[in-house]
């Protein structure tokens, strides 16, 4: 694996040194800079795998294969993930595919042989939850000693320059990394904008899809994550090409929870109620009163009467879950900041913050 980019070299060293949480923290903010880099997604996928984030690992490794469908190392990790999901058929399919690409691959052959030897579900569970599963993964190769020496020298130089920079009277804080991310432009995109086969909630023209994608990127750069989530939803519900959906979905993992102070865009209850799929996973800040409060072991549930804080106009009622401890006074109107979720077709509000309205 030849790595020329200095950021990826640093990430490779972190992953090789089994510093997986540090690798994730270092790489994830840089996603838009490496949208078409299989190594970047592979390193993130490996890091997520060894921190127990199997969903995140699968997401990034599949993205690696979208960039290069012949990436054997990514396929080996995906096969291990299929085992953890108890999908032996898909794991075997991946190993056979690897052997088609690279006959004699010892890790793929080892996986197939191991499956044949497993006799019962208990033995299978023990295997996938033990370190033995790591024997089915290709080990990461070491980094050349010259690169390690070079890294130490450059790191020391960077520390010295950093101190000098911060002590300088002309010090100006640098821009947020999002403002520097320009790899999301479609100016040089040569793929298709439109998917022709399938059932879609929104059927858009190629130009409409392009404009929607670009407006989502604009929201990302403006830190308007709520609008970004809504636009990502619309792209995923539309006839946009799978390639574009894969590109924009990367940004979804960078969306941050808002606070009462940082909330930029809000959505009205009537719009969310009319099209809950479009606003799924979006955050809302609504006022109202609560009723039917129930205190459970791990959460509080209630019915939130949206818009009824003055007991004049009721916009609607939404079932709400509060996954943290707090005391609720049903006589006092409240303001809830929460995330709109879809639970088996039912719209639910998951609160992340709640405060009484005192005027």
C-alpha positions as CSV (number, residue, x, y, z in Angstrom):
1,X,0.0,0.0,0.0
2,X,1.8,3.1,-1.2
3,X,0.7,6.3,0.7
4,X,2.0,9.6,-0.5
5,X,-0.3,12.1,1.3
6,X,1.2,13.2,4.6
7,X,-2.2,13.1,6.5
8,X,-2.8,9.6,5.3
9,X,0.7,8.6,6.4
10,X,0.0,10.0,9.8
11,X,-3.3,8.1,10.0
12,X,-1.7,4.9,8.8
13,X,0.9,5.2,11.6
14,X,-1.9,5.7,14.2
15,X,-3.8,2.7,12.9
16,X,-0.6,0.6,12.7
17,X,0.1,1.6,16.3
18,X,-3.5,0.5,17.3
19,X,-4.4,4.0,18.3
20,X,-7.8,3.7,16.7
21,X,-9.8,6.4,18.5
22,X,-7.1,8.9,17.7
23,X,-7.1,7.8,14.1
24,X,-10.9,8.3,13.9
25,X,-10.7,11.8,15.5
26,X,-7.9,12.7,13.1
27,X,-9.6,11.4,9.9
28,X,-13.4,12.0,10.2
29,X,-13.1,15.9,10.0
30,X,-11.2,15.4,6.8
31,X,-13.8,13.3,5.0
32,X,-14.6,15.9,2.3
33,X,-10.9,16.2,1.4
34,X,-10.7,12.5,0.5
35,X,-14.0,11.7,-1.1
36,X,-12.5,9.5,-3.8
37,X,-9.6,7.9,-1.8
38,X,-10.0,4.2,-1.0
39,X,-7.1,4.2,1.5
40,X,-8.8,7.0,3.5
41,X,-12.0,5.0,3.8
42,X,-10.1,1.8,4.5
43,X,-8.2,3.4,7.4
44,X,-11.4,4.8,8.9
45,X,-13.1,1.4,8.4
46,X,-10.4,-0.5,10.2
47,X,-10.3,2.0,13.0
48,X,-14.1,1.8,13.5
49,X,-13.9,-2.1,13.4
50,X,-11.4,-2.3,16.2
51,X,-13.3,0.3,18.4
52,X,-16.5,-1.8,18.1
53,X,-18.3,0.5,15.7
54,X,-19.3,-2.2,13.3
55,X,-21.9,0.0,11.5
56,X,-19.4,2.8,10.9
57,X,-16.8,0.3,9.8
58,X,-19.1,-1.3,7.3
59,X,-20.1,2.1,6.0
60,X,-16.5,3.3,5.3
61,X,-15.3,0.0,3.9
62,X,-18.2,-0.2,1.4
63,X,-17.3,3.4,0.4
64,X,-13.7,2.2,-0.1
65,X,-15.1,-0.5,-2.5
66,X,-17.1,2.1,-4.3
67,X,-13.9,3.8,-5.2
68,X,-12.1,0.6,-6.0
69,X,-14.2,-2.6,-6.1
70,X,-11.0,-4.8,-6.2
71,X,-9.7,-3.6,-2.8
72,X,-8.9,-7.0,-1.2
73,X,-8.1,-5.6,2.3
74,X,-11.4,-3.9,2.5
75,X,-13.2,-7.1,1.4
76,X,-11.5,-9.1,4.1
77,X,-12.7,-6.7,6.8
78,X,-16.2,-6.7,5.3
79,X,-16.2,-10.5,5.4
80,X,-15.3,-10.4,9.1
81,X,-18.2,-7.9,9.6
82,X,-20.6,-10.2,7.9
83,X,-19.5,-12.9,10.3
84,X,-20.2,-10.6,13.3
85,X,-23.6,-10.0,11.8
86,X,-24.1,-13.8,11.6
87,X,-24.3,-13.7,7.8
88,X,-22.1,-16.6,6.8
89,X,-23.3,-16.7,3.2
90,X,-22.2,-13.1,2.5
91,X,-18.9,-13.7,4.2
92,X,-18.3,-16.7,2.0
93,X,-19.3,-14.8,-1.1
94,X,-16.7,-12.1,-0.3
95,X,-14.0,-14.6,0.3
96,X,-14.8,-16.4,-3.0
97,X,-14.7,-13.0,-4.8
98,X,-11.3,-12.3,-3.3
99,X,-10.0,-15.7,-4.5
100,X,-11.3,-14.8,-8.0
101,X,-9.2,-11.6,-7.9
102,X,-6.2,-13.1,-6.1
103,X,-6.1,-16.9,-6.3
104,X,-4.4,-18.4,-3.3
105,X,-5.1,-15.5,-0.9
106,X,-4.4,-17.2,2.4
107,X,-6.8,-15.1,4.5
108,X,-9.8,-15.8,2.3
109,X,-9.0,-19.5,2.1
110,X,-8.5,-19.5,5.9
111,X,-12.0,-18.0,6.3
112,X,-13.7,-20.6,4.1
113,X,-11.8,-23.4,5.8
114,X,-12.8,-22.1,9.3
115,X,-16.5,-22.0,8.3
116,X,-16.4,-25.6,7.3
117,X,-14.9,-26.6,10.7
118,X,-17.5,-24.8,12.8
119,X,-20.0,-27.4,14.0
120,X,-22.6,-25.5,16.1
121,X,-23.9,-22.0,16.8
122,X,-22.2,-21.8,20.2
123,X,-18.8,-22.5,18.5
124,X,-19.5,-19.9,15.9
125,X,-20.5,-17.2,18.5
126,X,-17.3,-17.9,20.4
127,X,-15.2,-17.6,17.3
128,X,-16.6,-14.2,16.0
129,X,-16.4,-12.7,19.5
130,X,-12.8,-13.8,20.1
131,X,-9.5,-12.5,18.7
132,X,-9.3,-15.5,16.5
133,X,-11.4,-13.6,13.9
134,X,-8.4,-11.3,13.4
135,X,-6.5,-14.1,11.8
136,X,-8.8,-13.7,8.8
137,X,-7.6,-10.1,8.3
138,X,-4.5,-9.0,6.4
139,X,-2.1,-7.4,8.9
140,X,-1.1,-3.8,8.1
141,X,2.5,-3.6,6.9
142,X,5.0,-1.5,8.8
143,X,6.1,1.9,7.8
144,X,9.6,2.5,6.5
145,X,12.1,3.6,9.2
146,X,13.1,6.7,7.2
147,X,9.5,7.8,7.3
148,X,9.4,7.4,11.1
149,X,12.6,9.5,11.4
150,X,11.2,12.1,9.1
151,X,7.9,12.2,11.0
152,X,9.8,12.8,14.3
153,X,11.8,15.6,12.8
154,X,8.8,17.3,11.2
155,X,6.8,16.9,14.4
156,X,9.5,18.6,16.4
157,X,9.7,21.4,13.9
158,X,6.0,21.8,13.9
159,X,6.0,22.2,17.7
160,X,8.6,24.8,17.6
161,X,6.8,26.7,14.8
162,X,3.5,26.4,16.7
163,X,4.9,28.0,19.8
164,X,6.5,30.8,17.8
165,X,3.2,31.3,15.9
166,X,1.0,31.6,19.0
167,X,3.5,33.9,20.8
168,X,3.6,36.2,17.8
169,X,1.6,39.5,18.3
170,X,0.2,39.0,14.8
171,X,-1.4,35.7,15.6
172,X,-4.8,35.3,13.9
173,X,-6.9,32.1,14.5
174,X,-7.2,30.0,11.4
175,X,-10.4,29.4,9.7
176,X,-12.6,26.5,10.6
177,X,-11.6,23.4,8.5
178,X,-15.0,23.3,6.8
179,X,-14.3,26.6,5.1
180,X,-11.2,25.0,3.5
181,X,-12.9,21.9,2.1
182,X,-13.4,22.4,-1.6
183,X,-13.4,18.7,-2.8
184,X,-17.2,18.6,-2.9
185,X,-17.6,20.6,-6.1
186,X,-19.4,18.9,-9.0
187,X,-17.6,21.1,-11.6
188,X,-15.5,18.2,-12.8
189,X,-18.1,15.4,-12.1
190,X,-18.6,13.2,-15.2
191,X,-21.0,10.6,-13.8
192,X,-24.7,10.4,-14.1
193,X,-26.9,12.6,-12.0
194,X,-30.0,10.5,-12.4
195,X,-31.0,6.9,-11.6
196,X,-33.6,5.6,-13.9
197,X,-34.7,2.4,-12.3
198,X,-36.5,2.2,-8.9
199,X,-39.2,3.8,-6.8
200,X,-38.6,7.3,-5.7
201,X,-40.4,9.8,-3.4
202,X,-39.0,12.7,-5.5
203,X,-38.5,12.5,-9.2
204,X,-36.1,15.3,-10.2
205,X,-34.3,16.4,-13.3
206,X,-30.5,16.2,-13.6
207,X,-30.3,20.0,-13.1
208,X,-32.5,19.9,-10.0
209,X,-30.4,17.1,-8.5
210,X,-27.2,19.1,-9.2
211,X,-28.7,22.2,-7.6
212,X,-29.9,20.2,-4.6
213,X,-26.5,18.6,-4.1
214,X,-24.7,22.0,-4.3
215,X,-27.2,23.6,-1.9
216,X,-26.5,20.8,0.6
217,X,-22.8,21.4,0.3
218,X,-23.4,25.1,0.8
219,X,-25.3,24.3,4.0
220,X,-22.4,22.2,5.2
221,X,-19.9,25.1,4.7
222,X,-22.3,27.4,6.5
223,X,-22.5,25.0,9.5
224,X,-26.3,24.7,8.9
225,X,-26.3,21.0,9.7
226,X,-30.1,20.9,10.1
227,X,-30.7,22.1,6.5
228,X,-27.9,19.8,5.4
229,X,-29.7,16.7,6.9
230,X,-33.0,17.7,5.3
231,X,-31.3,18.0,1.9
232,X,-29.4,14.7,2.3
233,X,-32.8,13.1,3.0
234,X,-34.3,14.5,-0.1
235,X,-31.4,13.4,-2.2
236,X,-31.7,9.8,-0.8
237,X,-35.4,9.8,-1.4
238,X,-35.0,11.0,-5.0
239,X,-33.9,9.5,-8.3
240,X,-30.4,10.9,-7.8
241,X,-27.6,8.4,-8.9
242,X,-26.2,6.1,-6.3
243,X,-22.8,7.7,-6.8
244,X,-24.1,11.1,-5.8
245,X,-26.0,9.6,-2.8
246,X,-22.7,7.9,-1.7
247,X,-20.8,11.2,-1.9
248,X,-23.3,13.3,0.0
249,X,-23.9,10.6,2.7
250,X,-20.3,11.0,3.8
251,X,-21.3,14.4,5.2
252,X,-24.1,12.9,7.3
253,X,-21.6,11.4,9.7
254,X,-20.2,14.9,10.3
255,X,-23.5,16.4,11.4
256,X,-23.3,17.7,14.9
257,X,-26.1,18.0,17.5
258,X,-27.3,21.6,18.0
259,X,-27.9,23.5,21.2
260,X,-30.4,26.2,22.0
261,X,-27.6,28.7,21.1
262,X,-26.2,27.0,17.9
263,X,-29.5,26.0,16.3
264,X,-29.6,27.6,12.9
265,X,-32.6,26.3,10.9
266,X,-35.8,25.2,12.5
267,X,-38.8,23.4,10.9
268,X,-42.4,24.0,11.7
269,X,-44.6,21.1,13.0
270,X,-47.0,21.3,10.0
271,X,-44.2,20.8,7.5
272,X,-42.6,17.9,9.5
273,X,-46.0,16.2,10.0
274,X,-46.8,16.5,6.3
275,X,-43.5,14.9,5.2
276,X,-41.9,13.1,8.1
277,X,-39.4,11.2,5.8
278,X,-38.0,14.4,4.5
279,X,-37.3,15.6,8.0
280,X,-36.2,12.3,9.5
281,X,-33.1,12.8,11.8
282,X,-33.5,16.6,11.6
283,X,-33.7,18.6,14.8
284,X,-36.5,20.9,15.8
285,X,-37.1,23.5,18.5
286,X,-40.7,23.6,19.5
287,X,-42.7,25.2,22.3
288,X,-45.8,23.7,23.9
289,X,-47.1,21.9,27.0
290,X,-46.7,18.3,28.1
291,X,-49.2,15.6,29.2
292,X,-49.3,11.9,29.9
293,X,-45.8,12.0,31.5
294,X,-44.4,8.6,32.4
295,X,-41.1,8.0,34.2
296,X,-39.4,4.7,33.1
297,X,-36.1,3.1,34.1
298,X,-34.1,4.6,31.2
299,X,-36.3,7.4,29.8
300,X,-39.3,9.7,30.3
301,X,-42.1,9.5,27.8
302,X,-44.8,12.1,27.2
303,X,-47.2,13.6,24.7
304,X,-45.9,17.0,23.6
305,X,-48.7,19.5,22.7
306,X,-46.8,21.6,20.1
307,X,-47.8,25.3,19.9
308,X,-50.0,25.0,23.0
309,X,-47.8,27.0,25.4
310,X,-50.5,29.7,25.7
311,X,-53.3,27.2,25.5
312,X,-54.8,28.9,22.5
313,X,-53.7,27.1,19.3
314,X,-52.7,23.4,19.2
315,X,-50.5,22.7,16.2
316,X,-50.3,19.0,16.9
317,X,-49.3,16.2,19.3
318,X,-46.1,14.2,19.1
319,X,-45.0,11.3,21.2
320,X,-41.7,12.3,22.9
321,X,-38.9,10.5,24.6
322,X,-36.5,12.1,27.0
323,X,-33.5,9.8,27.5
324,X,-32.1,11.6,30.6
325,X,-33.3,12.4,34.1
326,X,-35.2,15.6,34.6
327,X,-38.3,16.7,36.5
328,X,-41.4,17.7,34.4
329,X,-44.0,20.1,35.7
330,X,-47.0,19.6,33.5
331,X,-48.4,23.0,34.5
332,X,-45.5,24.9,33.1
333,X,-45.0,25.3,29.3
334,X,-41.7,24.1,27.9
335,X,-39.4,24.4,25.0
336,X,-38.0,21.1,23.7
337,X,-34.9,20.7,21.4
338,X,-35.1,17.3,19.9
339,X,-34.5,15.0,16.9
340,X,-37.4,13.8,14.7
341,X,-37.2,10.0,14.3
342,X,-39.2,7.4,12.6
343,X,-40.0,4.4,14.8
344,X,-41.8,1.7,12.7
345,X,-43.7,4.3,10.7
346,X,-44.5,6.4,13.8
347,X,-43.1,9.9,14.1
348,X,-41.2,10.3,17.5
349,X,-39.4,13.3,19.0
350,X,-36.2,12.3,20.9
351,X,-35.4,15.2,23.2
352,X,-31.8,16.3,23.7
353,X,-32.6,19.3,25.8
354,X,-35.7,20.8,27.6
355,X,-36.3,24.0,29.4
356,X,-39.3,25.7,31.0
357,X,-40.7,28.8,29.3
358,X,-40.6,31.6,31.9
359,X,-41.9,35.0,30.6
